[in-house]
């Protein structure tokens, strides 16, 4: 089935359902299976090369990868991922082609969040984001989590520059390393798998802002001015508030001082772009007539889907109907969908009168 965005001046040819998000009408959508983190492994012990493995618990990961290579999978599961989809990348003398082949392999699989196990070059970060964008245009939606090196984490301006370079609605860039209970440290690239699991496993009507993390400290505590600069740059920051380590704010890299785009919002947009086409493919495309009754059935189904989200405090003020500007004739149906998103309460302002 074809899916993706559409341009009213050049309609798609393939049969399918095409959704055009208009910024003022976007809202948070949920539904369907969530929680799958995709991770490519370039080192995997005795596991078979060029194969996908699905892990739902630590024991499965240890049985296949051993204790030397299972840690990244365990972190994603501990973060909250329902499943971790691992691809054991075959060795290739051409490193660039190795990454290309790996990303091509993932395109045939379903996952919600993609993350590397460790540091990758700036070039491969850029290529991965370009891959994510291309998939989005073709109707496949997932988030990508990035991080930096141990040295990068000591200078927040380096991490912020990475956030700006990787600016996109579907990208999250962690700029903080962590200290574990045994005193060992993980840089932001290594801890990104936990964040990937956290994002994948958090319900879409919830935010990861102020989520408490199972670590004892961050590798560099940022000052208030540095935290503000990081948020304006679109960086995901972990802070030690003196008692616990937590996520400062769940934002994507395409954020700025006037508009911080939330992970919660973006994952909801990904959900509507995934769930409605899937339902239409199974029950409507090629199966019902494009007349008043068929159009009413499609509208009713989409509205029922959105109403379940409204009940769960994901959105409100929803409307689904035929597009008044474009006639639905022949084999084409044009719909208008609007709703208002419900955000998390993240900033509380008090006026105390004495």
Residue pairs with C-beta under 8 A, 6 or more apart in sequence:
1 15
1 16
1 17
1 277
1 281
1 285
2 12
2 14
2 15
2 16
2 18
2 139
3 16
3 17
3 18
3 19
3 138
3 139
3 273
3 277
4 12
4 16
4 18
4 19
4 136
4 137
4 138
4 139
5 18
5 19
5 20
5 21
5 137
6 12
6 18
6 19
6 20
8 326
11 332
12 18
15 285
15 286
15 331
16 139
16 277
16 281
16 285
17 276
17 277
17 280
17 281
17 285
19 272
19 273
19 276
19 277
21 269
21 273
25 337
25 338
25 339
26 265
26 269
26 341
27 268
27 314
27 315
27 318
27 338
27 339
27 340
27 341
28 204
28 205
28 264
28 265
28 267
28 268
28 269
28 309
28 314
28 315
28 341
28 342
29 204
29 268
29 269
29 271
29 272
29 275
29 306
29 309
29 314
29 315
30 203
30 204
30 205
30 267
30 268
30 271
30 309
30 312
30 314
31 271
31 272
31 275
31 305
31 308
31 309
32 271
32 274
32 275
32 278
33 82
34 82
34 112
34 200
34 201
34 203
34 204
34 271
35 80
35 81
35 82
35 83
35 112
35 200
35 201
36 81
36 82
36 83
36 84
36 85
36 110
36 111
36 112
36 113
36 200
37 76
37 79
37 81
37 83
37 84
37 85
37 111
37 112
37 113
37 114
37 115
37 193
37 196
37 197
37 200
38 84
38 85
38 87
38 106
38 109
38 111
38 113
38 114
38 115
38 142
39 72
39 73
39 76
39 84
39 85
39 86
39 87
39 114
39 115
39 116
39 117
39 193
39 196
40 86
40 87
40 89
40 102
40 106
40 116
40 117
41 47
41 65
41 69
41 72
41 86
41 87
41 88
41 89
41 117
42 89
42 98
42 117
43 69
44 65
44 69
44 86
44 88
45 65
45 66
45 68
45 69
46 66
47 53
47 64
47 65
47 69
47 88
48 88
49 88
49 89
49 90
49 91
50 88
50 89
50 90
50 105
51 87
51 88
52 85
52 86
52 87
52 105
52 109
53 64
53 85
53 86
53 87
53 88
54 83
54 84
54 85
54 86
55 61
55 64
55 73
55 77
55 83
55 84
55 86
56 77
56 82
56 83
56 84
57 77
58 70
58 73
58 74
58 77
61 70
61 73
61 74
61 77
61 84
61 86
62 70
64 70
65 73
65 86
72 117
72 118
72 190
72 193
73 84
73 86
73 193
75 191
75 193
75 194
75 197
76 84
76 115
76 193
76 194
76 196
76 197
76 200
77 84
77 197
78 194
78 197
78 214
79 193
79 194
79 195
79 196
79 197
79 198
79 199
79 200
79 201
80 197
80 198
80 200
80 201
80 202
81 113
81 196
81 197
81 200
81 201
82 200
82 201
84 197
85 109
85 111
87 102
87 105
87 106
89 98
89 101
89 102
90 98
90 101
91 98
92 98
92 101
99 120
99 124
99 127
99 128
100 127
103 127
103 128
103 131
106 114
107 135
107 140
111 142
112 142
112 143
112 200
112 267
112 270
113 142
113 143
113 144
113 145
113 196
113 197
113 199
113 200
114 128
114 132
114 142
114 143
114 144
114 145
114 196
115 144
115 145
115 192
115 193
115 195
115 196
116 128
116 189
116 192
117 190
117 193
118 189
118 190
119 147
119 148
119 149
119 187
119 189
120 128
120 189
122 162
122 165
125 146
125 162
125 165
125 166
126 165
126 166
128 144
128 146
129 144
129 166
129 168
129 171
132 142
132 143
132 144
132 168
132 170
132 171
133 168
133 170
135 141
135 142
136 170
139 273
139 277
141 170
141 269
141 270
141 273
141 274
142 170
142 270
143 170
143 171
143 172
143 196
143 199
143 252
143 263
143 266
143 267
143 270
144 170
144 171
144 172
145 171
145 172
145 173
145 174
145 192
145 193
145 195
145 196
145 199
146 162
146 166
146 171
146 172
146 173
146 174
146 189
146 192
147 173
147 174
147 175
147 187
147 188
147 189
147 190
147 191
147 192
148 158
148 159
148 162
148 174
148 175
148 187
148 188
148 189
149 187
149 189
150 177
150 185
150 187
150 219
151 158
152 158
152 159
152 162
152 175
152 187
152 188
153 159
153 175
153 176
153 177
153 187
153 188
153 219
153 220
154 219
154 220
156 175
156 220
156 222
156 226
156 229
156 230
156 235
156 237
157 229
158 175
159 173
159 174
159 175
159 176
159 188
159 230
159 235
160 175
160 229
160 230
160 233
160 235
161 233
162 173
162 175
163 173
163 175
163 230
163 233
163 234
163 235
163 253
164 233
164 234
164 253
166 173
166 253
167 234
167 253
167 254
168 252
168 253
168 254
169 252
169 254
169 261
169 266
169 269
170 252
170 266
170 270
171 252
171 253
171 254
172 195
172 199
172 236
172 251
172 252
172 253
172 263
173 234
173 235
173 236
173 253
174 188
174 189
174 191
174 192
174 195
174 235
174 236
174 238
175 188
175 230
175 235
175 236
175 237
176 188
176 191
176 218
176 219
176 220
176 222
176 236
176 237
176 238
176 239
177 185
177 186
177 187
177 188
177 190
177 191
177 218
177 219
177 220
178 185
178 186
178 191
178 213
178 215
178 217
178 218
178 219
178 238
178 245
179 185
179 215
179 216
179 217
179 218
179 219
180 186
180 215
180 216
181 214
181 215
181 216
185 219
187 219
194 213
195 236
195 247
198 208
198 211
198 247
199 208
199 250
199 263
199 267
202 208
202 211
202 264
204 264
204 267
204 268
204 271
204 314
205 264
205 309
205 312
205 313
205 314
205 342
206 264
206 344
207 250
207 262
207 263
207 264
207 343
207 344
207 346
208 247
208 250
208 263
208 264
209 247
209 248
209 249
209 250
209 262
209 344
209 346
210 246
210 247
210 248
210 346
211 246
211 247
211 250
212 244
212 245
212 246
213 238
213 244
213 245
213 246
213 247
215 245
216 245
217 240
217 245
218 238
218 239
218 240
218 245
221 239
221 240
222 230
222 237
222 239
227 237
227 239
227 248
230 237
230 248
231 237
231 248
231 249
231 251
231 255
231 260
232 255
232 256
232 257
233 255
234 251
234 252
234 253
234 254
234 255
234 256
234 260
235 251
235 253
236 247
236 248
236 249
236 250
236 251
237 247
237 248
237 249
238 245
238 246
238 247
238 248
239 245
239 246
239 248
249 260
249 346
250 262
250 263
250 264
251 260
251 261
251 262
251 263
252 261
252 262
252 263
252 266
254 261
255 261
262 343
262 344
264 343
264 344
265 341
265 343
268 314
268 315
268 341
275 305
276 302
276 305
279 301
279 305
280 298
283 301
284 294
284 297
284 298
284 301
288 294
288 297
288 298
290 328
290 329
290 330
290 331
290 332
290 333
295 322
295 328
295 333
298 333
298 335
299 320
299 321
299 322
299 335
302 320
302 335
302 337
303 318
303 320
306 315
306 318
306 320
306 337
306 339
307 318
309 315
310 316
310 318
310 339
313 342
314 341
314 342
315 339
315 340
315 341
315 342
316 339
316 340
316 342
317 338
317 339
317 340
318 337
318 338
318 339
319 336
319 337
319 338
319 339
320 335
320 336
320 337
321 335
321 336
322 328
322 333
322 334
322 335
322 336
323 334
323 335
323 336
324 336
325 334
326 334
327 334
328 334
